[in-house]
């Protein structure tokens, strides 16, 4: 399932955070929660920067089933 969200998450992060797949390695997605009422599948996106050892990306995202798109998780 994570492989299905990877391109969507990367496209979203490219738009909102100027993050490109070519900048990252060891990309991963970890399931956080299912919010059936809101129609959200919540997950954390992880990626290590290629050029910055020890640094990376950790973003709380969600797949919105109603809108068929990736959104930031609300705090």
LINRA-V462876 format. One record per run of one state. SS is the DSSP state (a for helix, b for strand, c for the rest). FROM is the first residue (numbers start at 1). LEN is the number of residues. Records with the same first field share a line. If there is no record, write none. Layout:
SS = FROM-LEN / FROM-LEN
This chain:
c = 1-1 / 18-3 / 36-4 / 50-6 / 65-4 / 73-3
a = 2-16 / 21-3
b = 24-12 / 40-10 / 56-9 / 69-4
